Structures are given as structure tokens and as C-alpha cells.
Amino acid sequence: MFIVKNKRTFISISAILVLLSVVALFVFPLRIGIDFNGGALTEVVYTNSRPPQADLEGALKALNFGSVLIQPTGELGYIIKSSDLNEAQHNLLLKTLSEDGKSVLEEKSFNSIGPSVGRELTRKAIMAIIFVSLGIILFIAFAFRKVSRPVSSWKYGLMAVISLLHDVIIPIGIFSILSHFYGAEVDTLFVVAALTILGLSVSDTIVIFDRIRENLRGKTEANFSDTVGKSLDQSYLRSIFTSLTVIMVLLSLFFFGPESTKYFALMLCAGMFFGTYSSIFLASPLLVLIEEWQKKK
């Protein structure tokens, strides 16, 4: 009952976090990767020891290739993301990475992605998020059709989607800060992380909503707010412990996994944390707030 009694406080916390995340997105715009903008992706592995990243960044900056991002991979390799390169620029890049022949390296791969491919990926990513959100509303409205009082079943779906927006916007805001200070780029893994957050978060929210539905059917409490409070008391520990186990695995991936998946794991960690928060402290309190607002009409 503590959560329901202090619902306005918890909802306000969520609103402030979303607002700060939106501000962060404007102040620190996301760095769009070559998956969406198009460009060249080069992976090299050094034979003995790789040069310091800072030295290579300074040398590549002098080439005037535009924005170039270097990411360590494995113990001896680097992944270089740049604008599209012609043959001469490609050879100059490899020469610079080898420090004019001082370091021996092997080029593992060189791929060029056109801007048309990037636009297609962007369109499909946006459509995926829209269809997932609509599917969630329709599914929850159907599943809760027999408990349409005192809150209509479609409003459960709407509250779930509001919670999902909360769960995605805040990690994206965090990612924008990482993008500005650490060079993190929006790539296909970023989209995968966002869609995964949607799936994991809505699953947690539905578990709590389902408990509310069962208690409404059994009429265990006199009013709706008491029913929601009891349902939260019965399910919040399960949600927290389930999320903690996933977060522990993701933290292991962040600290011990490859460089290429670090930001993916970190974004999922943030999504799981705020997804659990929204399921308990946002979605259900919003239902109570709507029910109270309906009474006043």
C-alpha cells in the first residue's frame, strides 16, 4: 500500500527522469553509426602488440577523413568506423594504422555500407517499435477484457505503453551522454537493445497487471486502489529479484565481454532497472490515478 499511497511522488520521479533524458538528447545528440548513415567498417589485428588508441586517433585525425571512431576488439585488434573510403584512402588508413610500417597488422575485414541501406534500417527500426507498441495495447486490451471495470481494459494497454516509453527514453538519454563523452554510436545493436527492453519490460508489467486482474475477479478488496496495493505487495519482490538476476548477467557481459557488446549490455542494464521501476512504481499507480480521475468526473 505504500506505493499506492505515494503514487504521485513515484510518478513525479519518473516524469523528471524522462524530462532529463529528453534534455540530454538535445544537449548531447546521439552519434549515428555507419549502420544508418553509411560508411566504411575496417577491422585490423596486430601481430605482437597494438599501438595506444590515443596515438592512432591523433594520426587518423590528421588524415581529414571526417569523423573516425576507433574501438578496441579482443586483445590485439581495433575496429575503425569512418565515412566511405576509396581505394587510395583505404590504403592510407592501413598505412597509418601500421604507424608507417612500424607495427605489423592484418586486415580482418573491410566493409562499405551505403546510405540507402542505412535509411532502410532506420525505417524498419521505427516501424518495428510502432508495431510492437500497437501489438502490446491490443494484446493487453484483449487479455483484460473481462475486468473492464472500474478501469477499461484498453487503458491497461495504454499504461503499459506509457511505461515502455519511460523504459526506453531514459536508457536512450543515458546513451546520449555516453555518445558525447565516450563515442558510443547508434547501430543495429542499439535497436536490438531498445526492442529487447520493450519485451522484457512489458513482460514484467503484465505479471503485475495479471495479479490485479485476479484480485479484481476475486473481489478481495473493497476499492480499486486497495486491490492494486495488495497486488503490488504480492508481486513486487518477484519482479525485483527476477530483474536482479538478469542485471547480474548483463553486468558480467559488460565487464568481461567483448568491447563490441559493452554499450549493448549497459543499455540493457539500464532498461531492466527502469523497466522494473516502471512496472512497480509507475504503471500500476497510473491506473489508480486514472480510476480516481474517473470518479471525479
C-alpha positions as CSV (number, residue, x, y, z in Angstrom):
1,M,0.0,0.0,0.0
2,F,3.0,2.3,0.5
3,I,3.5,2.6,-3.3
4,V,-0.2,3.4,-4.0
5,K,-0.3,6.0,-1.2
6,N,2.8,7.7,-2.5
7,K,1.9,7.3,-6.2
8,R,2.2,11.0,-7.1
9,T,5.8,11.0,-5.7
10,F,6.8,8.0,-7.8
11,I,5.1,9.2,-10.9
12,S,6.8,12.6,-10.5
13,I,10.2,10.9,-10.2
14,S,9.6,9.1,-13.5
15,A,8.4,12.3,-15.2
16,I,11.6,14.1,-14.0
17,L,13.9,11.3,-15.2
18,V,12.1,11.3,-18.7
19,L,12.4,15.1,-18.9
20,L,16.2,15.0,-18.0
21,S,16.7,12.2,-20.6
22,V,15.0,14.3,-23.3
23,V,17.1,17.3,-22.3
24,A,20.2,15.2,-22.6
25,L,19.2,14.1,-26.1
26,F,19.0,17.7,-27.2
27,V,22.2,18.8,-25.4
28,F,24.2,15.7,-26.4
29,P,22.8,14.4,-29.8
30,L,23.2,10.8,-30.5
31,R,26.2,9.8,-32.6
32,I,24.6,7.9,-35.6
33,G,26.8,5.0,-36.7
34,I,27.6,3.8,-40.2
35,D,24.8,1.2,-39.9
36,F,22.4,4.1,-40.5
37,N,24.5,6.8,-42.1
38,G,26.5,4.6,-44.3
39,G,30.3,4.5,-44.3
40,A,33.3,2.1,-44.0
41,L,34.0,-0.5,-41.3
42,T,37.6,-1.8,-41.0
43,E,38.8,-4.4,-38.6
44,V,42.5,-5.0,-38.1
45,V,44.5,-7.3,-35.7
46,Y,48.1,-6.6,-34.7
47,T,50.7,-9.4,-34.6
48,N,52.5,-8.5,-31.4
49,S,51.1,-5.6,-29.6
50,R,48.6,-2.9,-30.7
51,P,49.6,0.8,-30.5
52,P,47.8,3.0,-27.9
53,Q,44.4,4.1,-29.1
54,A,45.1,7.8,-28.4
55,D,48.1,7.7,-30.7
56,L,46.1,6.2,-33.6
57,E,43.2,8.7,-33.0
58,G,45.6,11.6,-33.3
59,A,47.2,10.2,-36.5
60,L,43.8,9.4,-38.1
61,K,42.5,12.9,-37.3
62,A,45.4,14.4,-39.3
63,L,44.1,12.5,-42.4
64,N,41.0,14.6,-42.6
65,F,38.7,11.6,-43.2
66,G,35.9,13.2,-41.2
67,S,34.5,11.5,-38.1
68,V,36.6,8.4,-37.4
69,L,35.8,6.1,-34.4
70,I,38.2,3.5,-33.1
71,Q,37.0,0.7,-30.9
72,P,39.3,-2.0,-29.3
73,T,38.3,-5.6,-30.0
74,G,39.9,-8.6,-28.5
75,E,43.4,-8.2,-27.1
76,L,45.2,-7.1,-30.3
77,G,42.6,-5.6,-32.6
78,Y,40.7,-2.4,-33.5
79,I,37.5,-1.7,-35.3
80,I,37.6,1.6,-37.2
81,K,34.4,3.2,-38.3
82,S,34.7,6.0,-40.8
83,S,33.0,7.7,-43.8
84,D,33.1,5.8,-47.1
85,L,36.7,5.4,-48.3
86,N,38.1,5.0,-51.8
87,E,41.0,2.7,-52.6
88,A,43.6,5.3,-52.0
89,Q,42.1,6.4,-48.7
90,H,41.7,2.8,-47.6
91,N,45.4,2.1,-48.3
92,L,46.4,5.3,-46.4
93,L,44.2,4.2,-43.5
94,L,46.0,0.9,-43.2
95,K,49.4,2.6,-43.5
96,T,48.5,5.0,-40.7
97,L,47.3,2.2,-38.5
98,S,50.6,0.3,-39.0
99,E,52.4,3.5,-37.9
100,D,54.1,3.7,-41.3
101,G,55.2,0.1,-41.1
102,K,56.4,0.1,-37.5
103,S,53.6,-2.2,-36.4
104,V,52.6,-5.4,-38.2
105,L,48.9,-5.8,-38.7
106,E,46.4,-8.0,-40.6
107,E,43.2,-6.6,-42.0
108,K,40.4,-9.0,-41.0
109,S,37.6,-7.2,-42.9
110,F,36.7,-4.1,-44.8
111,N,33.0,-3.4,-45.5
112,S,31.3,-0.5,-47.1
113,I,27.7,0.3,-46.2
114,G,25.7,2.7,-48.5
115,P,23.4,5.4,-47.1
116,S,20.4,3.8,-48.8
117,V,20.9,0.7,-46.6
118,G,21.1,3.0,-43.6
119,R,17.8,4.7,-44.5
120,E,16.1,1.3,-44.9
121,L,17.4,0.2,-41.5
122,T,16.1,3.4,-39.9
123,R,12.7,2.9,-41.4
124,K,12.4,-0.7,-40.4
125,A,13.6,0.1,-36.8
126,I,10.9,2.8,-36.4
127,M,8.2,0.5,-37.9
128,A,9.2,-2.3,-35.6
129,I,8.9,-0.1,-32.5
130,I,5.5,1.2,-33.6
131,F,4.1,-2.2,-34.4
132,V,5.4,-3.6,-31.1
133,S,3.6,-0.8,-29.2
134,L,0.3,-1.3,-31.0
135,G,0.6,-5.1,-30.5
136,I,1.0,-4.6,-26.8
137,I,-2.1,-2.4,-26.5
138,L,-4.2,-4.8,-28.5
139,F,-3.0,-7.9,-26.6
140,I,-3.5,-6.4,-23.1
141,A,-6.9,-5.0,-24.1
142,F,-7.9,-8.5,-25.2
143,A,-6.4,-10.2,-22.2
144,F,-8.1,-7.9,-19.7
145,R,-11.5,-7.6,-21.5
146,K,-13.3,-9.4,-18.6
147,V,-12.1,-6.9,-16.0
148,S,-13.1,-3.6,-17.7
149,R,-14.4,-2.1,-14.5
150,P,-13.6,0.3,-12.9
151,V,-10.8,0.9,-15.5
152,S,-11.4,0.0,-19.2
153,S,-9.2,-2.9,-20.4
154,W,-7.6,-0.8,-23.2
155,K,-6.3,1.6,-20.6
156,Y,-4.2,-1.2,-19.1
157,G,-2.6,-1.4,-22.5
158,L,-2.1,2.4,-22.7
159,M,-0.5,2.5,-19.3
160,A,1.8,-0.4,-20.3
161,V,2.9,1.6,-23.4
162,I,3.5,4.8,-21.3
163,S,5.7,2.7,-19.1
164,L,7.5,1.3,-22.1
165,L,8.2,4.8,-23.4
166,H,9.6,5.6,-19.9
167,D,11.8,2.5,-20.0
168,V,13.2,3.3,-23.5
169,I,13.6,7.1,-23.3
170,I,15.7,7.0,-20.1
171,P,18.3,4.5,-21.4
172,I,18.5,6.4,-24.6
173,G,19.2,9.6,-22.6
174,I,22.0,7.8,-20.8
175,F,23.3,6.5,-24.1
176,S,23.4,10.1,-25.5
177,I,25.7,11.1,-22.7
178,L,27.9,8.0,-23.4
179,S,27.8,9.0,-27.1
180,H,29.1,12.5,-26.3
181,F,31.8,11.6,-23.8
182,Y,32.8,8.1,-24.9
183,G,32.0,8.0,-28.6
184,A,29.2,5.4,-28.4
185,E,27.3,5.1,-31.7
186,V,23.8,4.2,-32.6
187,D,24.0,0.9,-34.5
188,T,21.9,-2.2,-35.1
189,L,22.8,-3.4,-31.6
190,F,21.3,-0.2,-30.2
191,V,18.0,-1.0,-32.0
192,V,18.1,-4.6,-30.7
193,A,18.7,-3.4,-27.2
194,A,15.7,-1.0,-27.4
195,L,13.4,-3.8,-28.7
196,T,14.7,-6.2,-26.1
197,I,13.9,-3.6,-23.4
198,L,10.3,-3.3,-24.7
199,G,9.9,-7.1,-24.5
200,L,11.4,-7.5,-21.0
201,S,9.6,-4.5,-19.5
202,V,6.2,-5.3,-20.8
203,S,6.5,-8.9,-19.5
204,D,7.2,-7.6,-16.0
205,T,4.3,-5.1,-16.3
206,I,1.8,-7.8,-17.5
207,V,2.8,-10.0,-14.5
208,I,1.7,-7.3,-12.1
209,F,-1.4,-6.4,-14.2
210,D,-2.4,-10.0,-14.2
211,R,-2.2,-10.1,-10.4
212,I,-4.5,-7.1,-10.3
213,R,-6.9,-8.9,-12.7
214,E,-7.0,-12.0,-10.5
215,N,-7.7,-9.9,-7.4
216,L,-10.4,-7.9,-9.2
217,R,-12.1,-11.1,-10.2
218,G,-12.0,-12.4,-6.6
219,K,-13.1,-9.0,-5.2
220,T,-10.6,-9.4,-2.3
221,E,-10.6,-5.6,-1.6
222,A,-13.3,-3.0,-1.2
223,N,-11.9,-0.5,-3.7
224,F,-9.7,-0.4,-6.7
225,S,-6.7,1.4,-5.0
226,D,-6.6,-1.3,-2.3
227,T,-6.7,-4.0,-4.9
228,V,-3.8,-2.5,-6.7
229,G,-1.9,-2.0,-3.5
230,K,-2.4,-5.7,-2.5
231,S,-1.4,-6.9,-5.9
232,L,1.8,-4.9,-5.8
233,D,2.6,-6.3,-2.3
234,Q,2.1,-9.8,-3.7
235,S,4.3,-9.4,-6.8
236,Y,6.9,-6.6,-6.4
237,L,9.6,-8.9,-4.7
238,R,9.3,-11.4,-7.5
239,S,9.8,-8.7,-10.1
240,I,12.8,-7.2,-8.3
241,F,14.6,-10.5,-7.8
242,T,13.9,-11.6,-11.4
243,S,15.3,-8.4,-12.8
244,L,18.4,-8.6,-10.5
245,T,19.4,-12.0,-11.9
246,V,19.2,-10.6,-15.4
247,I,21.1,-7.4,-14.5
248,M,23.9,-9.5,-12.9
249,V,24.3,-11.5,-16.1
250,L,24.4,-8.2,-18.2
251,L,26.9,-6.7,-15.8
252,S,29.1,-9.7,-16.3
253,L,28.8,-9.2,-20.1
254,F,29.7,-5.5,-19.6
255,F,32.8,-6.1,-17.5
256,F,34.1,-9.4,-19.1
257,G,32.5,-9.4,-22.6
258,P,33.9,-8.1,-25.9
259,E,34.2,-4.4,-26.5
260,S,31.6,-4.5,-29.2
261,T,28.8,-5.5,-26.8
262,K,29.7,-3.3,-23.8
263,Y,27.3,-0.5,-24.6
264,F,24.6,-3.0,-25.6
265,A,24.9,-4.7,-22.2
266,L,24.9,-1.3,-20.4
267,M,21.8,-0.1,-22.2
268,L,20.0,-3.4,-21.4
269,C,21.0,-3.0,-17.7
270,A,19.5,0.5,-17.6
271,G,16.4,-0.8,-19.4
272,M,15.9,-3.6,-16.9
273,F,16.4,-1.3,-13.9
274,F,14.0,1.4,-15.1
275,G,11.7,-1.3,-16.5
276,T,11.3,-2.9,-13.1
277,Y,10.8,0.6,-11.5
278,S,8.1,1.5,-14.0
279,S,6.2,-1.8,-13.6
280,I,6.0,-1.3,-9.9
281,F,6.1,2.4,-9.3
282,L,4.6,3.9,-12.5
283,A,2.2,1.6,-14.5
284,S,0.0,0.4,-11.6
285,P,-0.1,3.8,-9.7
286,L,-1.1,5.4,-13.1
287,L,-4.1,3.0,-13.1
288,V,-5.1,4.2,-9.7
289,L,-4.7,7.8,-10.7
290,I,-7.0,7.2,-13.8
291,E,-9.6,5.5,-11.6
292,E,-9.6,8.4,-9.1
293,W,-9.9,10.9,-12.0
294,Q,-12.9,9.0,-13.4
295,K,-14.6,9.2,-10.0
296,K,-14.4,13.0,-10.0
297,K,-16.0,13.3,-13.5
